[in-house]
Amino acid sequence: MWCKANDIVNGSSATTFNPMGQVRRQDICVMMYNYYTKYLGKAAEMTEESQMPGIFSDWGKVPGYAKEALR
């Protein structure tokens, strides 16, 4: 799969890839961020982490792997 080969998507674990699984908002953001930074080679502008709860009311529930992409 092109997205996996180009590091745009990762598996649901170290040994599992689930293309039919549910995709959450944070997962879409990670894929878009990876495409923008890794494939296009662009630098992403980051919002200060202290401002994130005002943007996403559920910021405290965002898993660590997605925080950079959402910022």
N, C-alpha and C positions, 0 to 999 in steps of 0.2 A: 504494500500500500504506500502510495507516494507520501502521504502525510507522516507516516511512521518513519519512512526512510529519510525524510528531511527534518526529523525531530520536531514536528509541529504537534503531534499527539504522542502520548505515552500510554502504556498499558494501565489497567486498573490495579495491577500489582507488578512485581518484578518479572513474573512469569505468565501473566494473563493479559490478553487484549480482548476487549468486549465491544465490538463495533455495533452491536444491537442493544447495548445497555442505555440506561437513562443518562442524558446529558444535562447538567445543571448550569445555571448562569455562570458560575465561577469557572466551569470547564470550558465554556465557549470563550470566555475572556482569556483564559490561558492559551487556547489554540490561536486566537487572534494575536495575542501578544507574541507568541512564539513565531508565528508567520511574519509579523512585522519586524521583529528584532533578529531572528535567525535567518529567515529566507530572504527578506528584503534588505537586511543589514542596517536597518534604521535604528536610531536611538529613541527610546520612548521617554516622554516627559512624565515625571512622577509628581504626584500630589503628596504633600506631607502626611505622614501616617496619622498625626494628631487630628487632621481634618476629616479623615475617612468616616468616623461615626456620623458626621453631619451629612455625608453623601449617601452612605449605605447604613440604614438603621440596624441592619443585622451584621455589621462589620465584625463584631465579637465572635460570630459563628463561622466566619470565613476561615477555611483551613489554611495552614501555613504555605502549602504549595501554590496557592492562588493569590496570596496577598500582593506580591509584586506585580502581577498582571492586572489586578484591579486598581492598583495605585496609579 
